[in-house]
Amino acid sequence: MTEATLGRRSFTHGDQQTFARLSSDFNPLHLDAAFARRTQMGSPVVHGIHTLLWTLETLQQSARFDIARIKVRFHQPLFPHETGEIRMSGRTAQAVSLKVVAAGTVVAAIRLFSEPGKTAVARPLAEPLPQPPTEPVDLSFEEMQGRAGAVAVKATDAEIRALFPALAASLGPERIRGLMATSQLVGMACPGLNSLFSGLDVACAPERGTSGALAYAVAAVDARFRSLQIEVAGSGLSGQIDAFARLPPPAQSGMAAVSARVRADAFAGQRVLVVGGSRGLGEVTAKIIAAGGGHPVITYRDGLSEAEAVAASIRAAGGACDVVRYDALEPAAPQLAGIGAVGACYYFATAKIFQRKSALYEAGMLHAFSRYYVDGFHALCAALHQSQGGARLALFYPSTVAIDEATSGLAEYAMAKAAGEVLASYLGVFLPNVTVLSRRLPRVMTDQTSTVGVATAHDALDVLIPIVEELQRLARS
């Protein structure tokens, strides 16, 4: 059959909070932008089970199907405020095929069956029933092996019917609670904090009178891929969940490691602005300057706690560091008012690099990148030059080897960075007493590069130490 579009929707932050409350899946990947930006997704994502339940509700509203088995694969995350579209690609008396598409990408593939098949497993429910957790567990991969227990959802029948009226009439509130419980299981109990829900295959089973409770047991793991197969039973469901235990965000070198490679007085007396110094390359740059006796002023946009942690590590090692908020998309001059005189500036402000696309080139995406890498850099340079009365200023503009290496999905990013390079050369020529150093950096393991599974990457200290030494020489000359 020709694909039929059943519905479209974009989820809001309020939708995220509501589903988190009802399912007790408070994993920060769904609710906390500062946490989510350091994951493989780069920003908060919609609960996969919320996407599934919305899809099932939409189907039951338009073309009721008697569901006995649900099989879903979550191929990609769905992000709040982007439009997801439900498409039905096939339907018989025995099965329905659905997919959720965003920007031309299939984010979820769903198969529904009128017969339960052979997915049932027999696992006793834990007694007494657990209270829903308030914080996700942070387990090592070894701790997940053989883990068993139960999770429980406290959403009432009335709350479920209010959100999913047609589905509640079809499956019943109890099984919807069971599906919600799978979200809590993956996001809060196992794998927990650093989890990824990749799919489920569950059949409708007799209800046992244990409202919202789902027993689980890890049946198999694969350390090569950090994958888990988890058997579940209860709340009118029985079957298997597939999940991944994500690696935690990459940690940058500590002050001890940095100090071992930097002469203690290399940058003595130099006050330096590091835009985007709360994480990644900016964090390492700030530590290099501090290890050499300089005084970094690091900025953050959203991650105040991260910036304060970097500053605390520098101060604990005997260095000096200030923290200020700076948003490259807002007017620069007012934000620089309290920073004071600096002799050098490193510009690591960035957008989310790896983004979903529906075409080879998207003008809107180029504009979004250019706001950071061209407009934002120019505004900062001009404001710094003016605020410091035309005193000598050295600036670092980080470019990318993606300009030379055609990489899928990165055309607009590379184009904006190339435009920034041209701007940097013009600023260095036409702004008096301003020197701009630009380098095309290789891949270094940061929050951004780890999102695409880079197996090998350059060491940040190897890349940045010579750059910092060169820029600080220019600042002194």
C-alpha positions in Angstrom: 0.0 0.0 0.0 1.0 3.6 -0.4 2.3 5.2 2.7 -0.4 7.1 4.6 0.4 9.9 7.0 -1.6 9.4 10.2 -0.4 12.4 12.2 2.3 15.0 13.0 3.5 16.4 16.3 6.3 18.2 18.0 6.9 17.6 21.7 7.5 20.5 24.1 9.6 20.7 27.3 6.2 20.6 29.1 5.4 17.3 27.4 8.8 16.0 28.5 8.1 16.9 32.1 4.6 15.4 32.1 5.8 12.1 30.7 8.7 12.0 33.1 6.3 12.6 36.1 3.9 9.9 35.0 6.5 7.3 34.1 9.0 8.3 36.8 11.7 8.3 34.1 13.6 11.4 35.2 16.8 10.6 33.3 18.4 14.0 32.6 18.9 13.1 28.9 15.2 14.1 28.5 15.1 17.1 30.8 18.5 18.7 31.3 20.0 20.6 28.4 23.4 20.9 30.1 23.6 17.1 30.7 22.2 16.2 27.3 24.7 18.3 25.4 27.5 16.1 26.7 25.9 12.9 25.4 25.9 11.3 22.0 22.6 13.0 21.2 23.9 16.5 22.0 20.6 17.9 23.3 17.5 16.6 25.2 15.5 13.9 23.4 11.9 12.7 23.6 11.3 9.6 25.7 11.2 6.8 23.1 8.2 5.2 24.9 6.3 8.5 24.7 6.9 8.5 20.9 5.6 5.0 20.8 2.5 5.7 22.9 1.7 8.8 20.8 2.0 6.6 17.7 -0.3 3.9 19.0 -2.8 6.5 20.2 -2.9 8.1 16.8 -3.4 4.8 15.1 -6.3 3.8 17.4 -8.0 7.1 16.9 -7.9 6.8 13.1 -7.9 3.1 12.3 -8.4 0.8 15.4 -6.2 -2.3 15.4 -6.4 -5.1 18.1 -2.9 -5.1 19.5 -1.5 -8.4 20.9 2.2 -7.7 20.3 4.3 -4.6 19.9 7.7 -4.6 18.3 9.7 -1.3 18.0 13.2 -0.2 17.1 14.3 3.3 18.0 16.8 4.1 15.2 17.4 7.7 16.0 16.4 10.2 18.7 13.4 12.5 18.3 14.2 15.9 19.6 11.7 18.3 21.3 10.3 21.0 18.9 11.1 19.1 15.8 8.2 17.6 13.9 7.7 13.9 14.0 5.4 12.4 11.3 3.6 9.0 11.7 3.5 7.0 8.5 1.6 3.7 8.0 3.4 1.6 5.3 1.3 -1.6 5.5 -1.7 -3.1 7.1 -3.4 -6.5 7.1 -5.7 -8.2 9.5 -2.7 -9.7 11.2 -0.1 -6.8 11.3 0.4 -3.1 10.9 3.7 -1.4 9.9 4.4 2.1 11.1 7.3 4.5 11.3 8.0 7.9 12.8 10.0 10.2 10.5 11.7 13.5 11.3 13.5 15.6 8.7 13.4 12.6 6.3 15.0 10.2 8.9 13.2 7.2 10.4 13.5 7.6 14.1 11.3 4.7 15.1 10.0 1.6 13.2 7.0 -0.1 14.7 5.3 -3.4 14.0 2.0 -4.4 15.6 0.5 -7.9 15.5 -2.9 -9.3 16.3 -1.4 -12.5 17.8 1.1 -12.5 20.7 3.6 -14.8 19.1 6.3 -16.4 21.2 7.7 -13.4 23.1 6.3 -14.4 26.5 8.7 -15.0 29.3 8.0 -16.2 32.9 9.6 -14.0 35.5 8.2 -13.6 39.0 7.4 -10.1 40.2 9.6 -8.8 43.0 7.7 -8.3 46.3 7.2 -5.9 47.9 6.7 -3.6 44.9 9.4 -0.9 44.7 8.9 2.8 45.0 9.8 4.7 41.8 13.3 6.1 42.0 14.0 9.8 42.0 17.5 9.6 40.5 18.9 7.3 37.9 21.5 4.7 39.0 25.0 5.1 37.6 26.2 1.5 37.2 29.3 0.1 35.7 28.8 -2.2 32.8 29.9 -5.2 35.0 27.2 -4.3 37.6 24.5 -4.6 34.9 25.2 -8.2 34.1 22.6 -10.5 35.7 20.8 -7.5 37.4 17.2 -8.2 38.2 14.4 -6.4 40.1 11.2 -4.6 39.4 10.0 -1.1 38.6 6.6 0.5 39.2 4.7 3.3 37.6 2.2 5.2 39.8 0.2 7.0 37.0 -3.5 6.7 37.7 -6.1 5.3 35.2 -7.5 8.8 34.9 -4.2 10.4 34.0 -3.5 7.7 31.4 -7.0 8.0 29.9 -6.5 11.8 29.7 -3.3 11.4 27.6 -4.2 8.3 25.6 -7.9 7.9 25.5 -8.2 5.7 22.4 -5.3 3.5 23.4 -6.5 3.1 27.0 -9.9 1.9 25.5 -8.0 -0.6 23.4 -5.1 -1.9 25.5 -6.3 -0.8 28.9 -4.5 1.6 31.4 -2.6 -1.3 33.0 -0.7 -2.2 29.9 0.0 1.5 29.2 1.5 1.7 32.7 3.6 -1.4 31.8 5.0 0.4 28.6 5.7 3.5 30.7 7.5 1.2 33.2 9.9 0.1 30.4 11.0 3.7 30.1 11.6 3.9 33.8 13.5 0.6 33.7 16.0 1.7 31.0 16.3 5.3 32.1 16.5 4.9 35.8 17.2 1.3 36.9 19.2 -0.6 34.2 21.3 0.6 32.4 20.3 3.9 34.2 22.0 7.2 33.8 24.0 6.5 30.7 21.4 4.5 28.8 20.0 4.2 25.3 16.6 2.5 24.7 17.0 0.7 21.4 13.9 -1.4 21.1 11.4 -3.7 22.6 9.3 -6.8 21.7 6.4 -7.4 24.1 3.2 -9.3 24.0 0.0 -8.7 25.9 -0.2 -11.2 28.8 -2.8 -11.8 31.5 -2.9 -9.0 34.0 -1.8 -10.1 37.4 -3.3 -7.4 39.6 0.0 -5.7 40.3 -0.7 -2.2 39.0 2.2 -0.6 37.1 4.8 -3.2 38.2 7.2 -4.7 35.8 9.7 -7.4 36.8 13.0 -7.5 34.8 16.1 -9.6 34.5 19.2 -8.9 32.3 19.3 -12.1 30.2 22.3 -11.3 28.0 25.0 -8.7 27.5 27.7 -8.0 24.9 30.6 -6.0 26.2 31.8 -5.3 22.6 28.8 -3.1 22.0 27.8 -2.4 25.6 24.4 -3.9 24.7 21.9 -5.6 27.0 18.9 -7.8 26.5 16.4 -7.5 29.4 13.5 -9.8 29.9 10.4 -8.2 31.4 7.0 -9.5 32.7 4.1 -7.9 34.5 1.5 -5.2 34.1 -0.1 -7.2 31.4 3.0 -7.4 29.3 5.8 -10.0 28.7 8.8 -9.9 26.4 12.2 -8.4 25.9 13.9 -4.9 25.9 17.1 -4.1 24.1 19.2 -1.3 25.4 22.8 0.1 25.3 24.9 1.4 28.1 26.5 4.5 26.7 30.0 5.5 27.7 30.1 8.5 30.1 31.1 11.8 28.5 34.9 12.0 27.8 36.8 13.6 30.6 39.6 16.1 29.8 43.0 16.0 31.3 43.3 17.1 35.0 45.6 19.9 36.2 48.3 17.4 37.3 48.6 16.0 33.8 48.5 19.5 32.2 51.1 20.9 34.7 53.5 18.1 33.9 53.7 19.4 30.3 53.7 23.2 30.8 56.5 25.3 32.2 55.1 26.9 35.5 56.0 30.5 34.4 55.3 30.1 30.7 52.3 32.5 30.7 52.9 34.4 34.0 51.1 37.7 34.2 48.9 37.0 31.2 45.1 37.4 31.6 43.3 35.5 28.9 39.6 35.2 27.9 38.5 31.6 26.9 35.1 31.7 25.3 33.5 28.3 25.8 36.0 27.3 28.6 33.5 25.2 30.5 34.2 22.0 28.6 36.1 20.4 25.7 38.9 22.3 24.0 38.1 25.5 25.9 38.5 23.6 29.2 41.9 22.2 28.2 43.1 25.6 27.0 42.1 27.3 30.3 44.0 24.6 32.2 47.1 25.1 30.0 47.1 28.8 30.6 46.6 28.3 34.3 49.3 25.7 34.5 51.7 28.2 33.0 50.9 30.8 35.6 48.4 32.8 33.5 44.9 33.9 34.6 42.1 32.4 32.4 38.7 34.0 32.4 36.4 31.2 31.2 32.9 31.7 29.9 29.9 29.4 29.7 26.4 29.8 28.2 24.4 27.1 29.9 26.8 25.0 31.9 27.5 27.1 35.0 28.2 24.1 37.2 30.6 22.7 34.6 32.5 26.1 34.4 32.7 26.3 38.2 34.1 22.7 38.3 36.8 23.7 35.8 37.6 26.8 37.8 37.7 24.8 41.1 40.2 22.3 39.7 42.4 25.2 38.6 42.2 26.9 41.9 42.8 23.7 43.8 46.1 23.4 41.9 47.1 26.9 43.0 46.0 28.7 39.9 43.7 31.6 39.3 40.5 31.5 37.2 37.4 33.7 36.8 34.0 32.5 35.5 31.5 34.7 33.5 28.5 34.0 31.4 28.8 34.8 27.7 26.4 33.9 24.8 27.9 34.3 21.4 24.4 34.9 19.9 23.7 37.9 22.2 25.3 41.5 21.9 28.9 41.2 22.9 29.7 44.6 24.4 27.4 44.4 27.4 28.6 40.9 28.3 32.3 42.0 28.3 31.7 45.0 30.6 33.0 43.2 33.7 35.7 41.0 32.2 38.6 43.6 32.4 41.7 43.8 30.2 42.9 40.7 28.5 45.8 40.2 26.1 44.5 37.2 24.3 41.2 35.4 23.6 40.3 31.9 22.4 37.0 31.5 20.7 35.5 28.0 21.3 31.8 29.0 21.1 30.0 26.4 19.0 26.7 25.2 17.8 25.7 21.5 17.9 27.9 20.2 15.0 26.2 16.9 14.1 22.6 17.6 13.2 19.8 15.8 11.4 19.5 16.8 7.8 17.1 16.0 5.0 19.3 17.2 2.1 22.9 17.6 1.2 22.8 21.3 1.8 20.3 23.3 3.9 20.6 27.1 3.9 19.0 27.5 7.3 21.7 25.3 8.8 24.5 27.3 7.2 22.9 30.4 8.6 22.7 28.9 12.1 26.4 27.9 12.0 27.4 31.2 10.6 25.8 33.0 13.5 28.4 31.3 15.8 31.5 31.0 13.6 31.2 34.3 11.6 28.8 36.8 13.2 29.6 35.8 16.8 33.3 35.9 16.3 33.2 39.2 14.5 31.0 40.7 17.3 33.4 39.5 20.0 36.5 40.8 18.2 35.0 44.2 17.5 33.7 44.6 21.1 37.0 43.5 22.7 39.0 45.8 20.5 36.8 48.7 21.4 36.5 48.0 25.1 40.3 47.8 25.5 41.0 51.0 23.7 42.8 49.5 20.8 45.4 47.8 23.0 47.3 44.8 21.5 45.1 41.7 21.3 45.8 38.2 20.0 42.8 36.0 19.1 42.6 32.3 18.2 40.0 31.1 15.8 39.6 27.3 15.7 38.8 26.0 12.3 38.5 22.4 11.2 40.0 19.7 8.9 36.4 19.1 7.8 37.0 21.9 5.2 39.6 19.6 3.5 37.9 16.3 4.2 34.3 15.9 2.8 32.4 14.3 5.7 28.7 13.3 5.4 26.4 15.8 7.0 29.0 18.5 7.6 28.8 20.6 4.5 27.2 23.7 6.2 29.6 23.4 9.2 32.6 23.3 7.0 31.3 26.2 4.9 30.7 28.4 7.9 34.1 27.6 9.4 35.8 28.4 6.0 33.9 31.8 6.0 35.2 32.3 9.6 38.8 31.8 8.4 38.3 34.5 5.7 36.9 36.8 8.3 39.8 36.1 10.7 42.3 37.1 8.0 40.5 40.3 7.4 40.3 41.2 11.0 44.0 40.6 11.4 44.7 43.0 8.5 42.2 45.8 9.1 41.8 46.0 12.9 44.8 47.9 14.4 46.9 46.0 16.9 44.8 42.8 16.4 46.4 39.5 15.5 44.3 36.5 14.6 45.7 33.0 14.6 43.6 30.3 12.8 44.3 26.6 12.7 42.4 23.7 11.1 42.2 21.4 14.1 42.1 17.6 13.7 39.5 15.5 15.6 40.1 15.6 19.3 37.9 13.6 21.6 35.4 16.0 23.1 31.6 15.9 23.7 31.0 16.8 20.1 33.3 14.3 18.4 32.3 11.5 20.7 28.8 11.8 19.3 29.8 10.0 16.1 31.7 7.2 17.6 35.2 8.3 16.7 37.4 5.3 17.4 40.7 7.3 17.5 41.3 11.0 18.1 44.2 13.3 18.7 45.2 14.1 22.3 43.9 17.5 23.2 47.2 18.5 25.0 49.3 17.6 21.9 47.1 19.7 19.7 46.6 22.7 22.0 49.9 23.3 23.8 51.8 24.5 20.7 48.8 26.7 19.7 48.6 28.3 23.2 52.4 28.9 23.2 52.2 30.5 19.8 49.2 32.7 20.6 50.7 33.9 23.9 53.9 34.8 22.1 51.9 36.9 19.7 50.1 38.5 22.7 53.4 39.5 24.2 55.1 40.8 21.0 
